Amino acid sequence: MTYEIEREDTLGLRAGQAQILGDALQWEPLPVPDLIAHNRIEAGPENESGAVDVDSYTATKIERSTLYRFHRSGMLNEHLAHAWPGTGYDFPALTTVIFEMPEVCIIGADFIPVGDVAFDQTYYGRYMLGYADVVARHWPKLTSYRLGPEPPPSPYFTLQVGSSVGVLLYLDPAAIDAGKEFLLEVTAEWTNVYRDAGPVAESDADRVEARRLAVMKKAYKGLDYHSPAGPGLASVLGWTGANMMFDAVFGPDDPPQVADAQRNYLDVTISPGTPPRPVRG
């Protein structure tokens, strides 16, 4: 089947996740630039038509949580949610996404480990078992919509910085309602982890913070930016708007990069101890 890519949000995933997260986090809004907050963009000489809705928040124990929906006329609706733990906490970051496209629906989810699971062998037991149960319950229904074998592994999404339970499925567009149900339950499970998480021991705080900054805020942002996501956002919003979107989700760059042109994140370190990826001219 094919799927109509509608300009307005008829799925309701973003509203459902906002309700779940808002109730649990008791969050406060963060400022979002007008260009990307809630905007309908008409086609022009240098851009395609589309729409964007972005809300960012902060709360106790988290640095930021961002929900956005991006519409690229006739091609794509993207519904994305992230939540990043704050300084001194090692519970997983939340990431979920649905891409609605005319002939495929892509579902993604993960609890991204902030602790170093290679050395902290208690991490999965403390934080990931509930999420793994959610994946197991929904897996048979979701995979019944598979179009064929999954694409080969790629650095996009969380495959280099995520957990071993990360989900990235390419499905028939008819899977959209099942995907929404799955991601709402993933979001609710993450709020259980958030509720129960306490700060890490002071002796571990520097190690956790260094890994979080090095991996989550640089590697993931860079991998996402240099995937099809970056140019796709720029096709409607220009690089100024695309950069605003990435900063809203991942936080601003340190040190700052250019605001109104394409950025370069290809020198990111994927994980501690690995060399940067070479920049190709």
Secondary structure, 3 states (H helix, E strand, C coil): CCCCCCCCCCCCHHHHHHHHHHHHHCCEEECCCHHHHEEEECCECCECCEEEEEEEEEECCEEEEEEEEEEECCCEEEEEEEEEECCCCCCCEEEEEEEEECCEEEEEEEEECCCCCCCCCCHHHHHCHHHHHHHHHHHHHHHCCECCCCCCCCCCCCCCCCCCCCEEEEECHHHHHHHHHHHHHHHHHHHHHHHHCCCCCHHHHHHHHHHHHHHHHHHHHHHHHCCCHHHHHHHHHHHHHHHHHHHHHHCCCCCCCCCCCCCCCCCCCCCCCCCCCCCCC
